[in-house]
Structure formats: structure tokens, C-alpha cells
């Protein structure tokens, strides 16, 4: 199974976007509960 | 000149169903090896019986349909659907053999319930005393949910030496319909590649976190592997009764959120992202739909529960409310509160929001269930299209599109088929709700559990227990099966059986008339 640089960038983009979503939803929760 | 004979429909269906069963039975070798490593001799024997039974059954079917090889076979859509639907049915029984023999399930029905729950990545459990299961059975439970998420037909296709005729039809029959590469074997290979790379990354991350929170390294590894398999396949199984609460760690919980959200994405989306099409994640109609609906439901749930003063601070609201909403929306089913807390603490507003989240589900052609963000997006866009058409002076001249991997035309046929599938899910959930109400469960609890089953989620409000009525267990098995295969394969199988019986009836009547 080959694994190249583009695929690694793809994984990092996916992880980055989902982590951003989790961070945003956490921030919204903090605001709502403040 | 010798003419090639045509294989019959029965031969085609038997051969390929047998092949899928054969491939799955070989996988039982992994829990068997686990049993040997951990010196669990009784479970090893259970798996030996399971492997033998499945191999004999699979090979018998293949021998019965061996006429397919070397003959002309016209592989129609009905064959593909029948192979997918029958493989799932037969395997539900065969894979239940080690469950039944383990002593943790008092009946075949309970064993088959848990296997169907694993295959369909639902995650509801009837197996008793989860905390004392053998390593072999735990390995098997989590493998079932991982393989179920990928699809058994997808698995079998990767074993094929060369491209099979009708491979695409079998693949679609399993509720997946995206061609990543021109060949189906190549597409199946890509699906496995994506999942296996995330398996290595996710397991490593959970393993390190497990050690950091105090688990023994070997135990942390097994927990990491099981939890990854469950999270990625949006299954919801865990190796203990407390589910995700067992770990008492916000970091562990956050990693699982990351994995189950990624698992709920379309394999086509992963493939696009990995092949330089990075904007797909923000452009795709179903990821947009997921981000909007999950954020909206999370916000409403936090607002509703803060009004009831159930959770005192933001951290507990995130860990108990947002976590469960995201788990429900991705149809994972990991629970960060006990089942009865939904009934006692969340109130009707919270329960209703969870029902909506569970029914919407994740992405099409992913490991997730529900009626899918893609269909929600299409129906919503279709509604906007109709309103625009009414207000626009050009009326029907303008064409509308939506973006899902590529730009696609939004026409009435697409909207109608999406709306029909959504309707089927709502009917499936409504029947389950009525059945629960008939047996005396409160309506909201019955609706919660029924949505969890129809959407292949696995969160429970306490209805699913070993002593629930038998009819409800049977209906839940059927609903999980229908929900996972997205109706088409099962309806097609039932249609084929009905057509076959009618044909047989006509032939018998004709023979008796002429006699």
C-alpha cells in the first residue's frame, strides 16, 4: 500500500477542519453556559 | 460449435453469496488467534466451531452455484441486491455462533441481535456482563462493527483475484454508490486503504492517551483498537458496560469525536481530499448539511438543558450534551451519560432533538446510518428551487445544481428519490415507536429507541434490554437491517422472492391443470 505526500496533506486538512469545528462548537458552548 | 450455457439467477446468487460468506468466515481466524495468545481455550473452541460452520455453508453455496464459472452470466441489478441482502442475513446467523456459545447470550435471538447491531454499526447491546467478556469475543465484536462499516461486499471484492462481473451492482446493493476508481476492486481497495491508514493513526493516538490516563500498555492498546474500530465505523460498541464514561478523560472523548466525525464522512470525500481536492470538505452539500444541522442541534440542546439546570458548567455541557448530540448525529452511539439519564434529565425537548439528530445521520457511502445529510441537503435545496421557480419570471428555464464530489443537476427525480428514502426511514421509526408504545413504554422513550435503531445509532434510553419483548427484538433486528441497506436491497430481495413464488405457483397450477 503506497502512501504519498498529497495523501498526508489530505489527512492533515481533514483533521484540521474537524478540529476547528470541535473548537468552534466548544467556544459556542462556553458562551451559552457563561 | 459448442455454445456457452447461461448461468441461472439462482446459481449467480448462490455463488457470490457463498463467496462473501467464505471471506467472512476466514476472518474468524483473527479472534481465534487472539484466544490462543491469551490462552482462552473455551472461546478458541467457540471460534473453531464458528469457522467450520461458516466455511461449510459458504463453500456449499459456492459449489451449488459453481455453474457461474465458465458460463455466460447476465448479472442484473436484482442479483446484486439479492447477494448483498442475503449475505447480510446468512452472516448474521453464522457470525452469531461464537456469541451464542460464549455463555453471555441466553438465546440465538439475542446473539443475532448483537451481530446485526455490529454489522449495521448500530451499537445496541444485549450481551450480558460486557466487563468479563473474553478478549477473543471482544475482538470479534469490534471487528464485526468495523467490517460492517466498510461493508461485507466491499471486503469480498478486495479478495477477488480479478474484477467480477456485476461487482458494482453488489456494491450498490450494500448502500454504497460512489466509484472512486474505474474498477470496483480498485474502489474497494481505496476504501480499505483510507480506513486502515486512519486505523493506525487513531489507534496510536488512543493508545498513548490510554497509557497517559493510567491503563496498562497492553490493555491500553486493546482498548485503543476497539474504540477506534467502533468510532470509525460509527458503531458505538465498547469493551465495558460504562461505554466511553469508563475512561473519565476529556482528551479521550475529544479524540473519539474527531474519529467518529471523520468516520461519518463519505469515502468519496476522503478520496477527493487525499487527491488534491481540499476544498471539497467545505463545498460538499452533505458536509455543509452536517456542520449546519449538528451545530444547530447542539446549540439548541445546550440551551434547553441549561434551562433545566442539569449541567453546571461549560465543560460538563460539552462532555455530556454536545458529545451525545454529535455521537447521535454521526450515528455512532457512544454515550457519555447512562441510558436512563436521557429519560430522567433531558426532558422531552432534549429527547426530541436527539431523535432528529439520530434520524438525519451521517454521510452517504460512509460507515454512518440515518437518512443522510446528502438527502437533507437535496430536499432543502429542492424546496428552495421550487420557491425560486415560483418567484422567477423565467420559471422553468433555469437549471439548478448541487455539489457532491462534482457538480450535479438537481432535478425532480433526484429530489423525489431522496424524499422517498427519508419517508421510508420516518415510517420505519414510527412503526418502532408504536410497537414500543403498544408494549407500554412511554412514547418519548419508545421514539428515542426506535430512532436509534432505524438510524443505526446505538444510543439507548433503557428500552433495549435482554428481557424486552421478543417481537420488539425481531423488529429492531429488521429495522437495523433495513436502515443499513437503505431499503432498496431488501425490497428487491423480497420482490425477487415474491416473483419467484408467483412463477412457481403458476407453473404448479399449469401442471396440475394439464394433468
Interface residues (C-beta under 8 A of the other chain):
Chain A: X1 X3 X6 X7 X9 X10 X11 X13 X14 X15 X17 X18 X19 X21 X22 X24 X25 X26 X28 X29 X30 X32 X33 X34
Chain B: X193 X196 X197 X198 X201 X254 X257 X258 X261 X262 X265 X270 X273 X274 X275 X276 X278 X281 X282 X291 X294 X295 X298 X299 X302 X303 X306 X311 X313 X314 X317 X318 X321 X322 X326
